[in-house]
Amino acid sequence: MSEAELAELAGLVYGAESPDAEEAPAEGDSAWYRMPGPPGWGAIALAALCYVPYSF
């Protein structure tokens, strides 16, 4: 992505810093439950576990 595109996305998408942010995010903001991966994989695993007993 070009610098202009990154500047347009700043503050709008996760992972891009807001241009007017006064301070960095708090240390606790990187907890596992704030990331989309672990809860998402947990939901997939739970759905698979609930599906298996009724599939046979």
N, C-alpha and C positions, 0 to 999 in steps of 0.2 A: 504494500500500500504506500501511496505517496504521503508526503508530509501534510499536504492539504487535506487529504482524505482522513488522516489520523486526527487532524485538528477539528474536522467536522464531527467526528465521533467522540471526541473527548467529553466525558461526563455523561454520555448517553448509553454506553454499553459497559458491561462488566469487564474490568481489567484496564479500562482507559481512565486515566486520572482526569478529574475535573480541572479546568484551567484556573478556576477561582478558589480551589481548595486551599484552606489556610494551614492545614496540618495533615500529616499522614494518618491513615486509619489506625485505630487502636490495635494493640497487640492481640487482643482476644478475638478480633474479627477474622482470624484465619482458622477458626475452630472447624473440626471435621464436619459438623452439621451445617455449616454455612457454605460448604462446597457442594456442587450438584452431583458429583460422582458417588460418594459413599451412600447417601440416602437413596439415590437412584438405583444403584446396584442392590441395595437392601430390599427395595420394593420389588425388583425383578426376582430376586431369590425367594422372597415371601410369596409372590404370585406363583412361582414354579412349585414351591412346597405345597401350596394349597391346591394346585391343579393335579399333581401326581396321584394322590389317593383316589380321585374321581375319574381318572383317565383309563383305568383298567376294569 
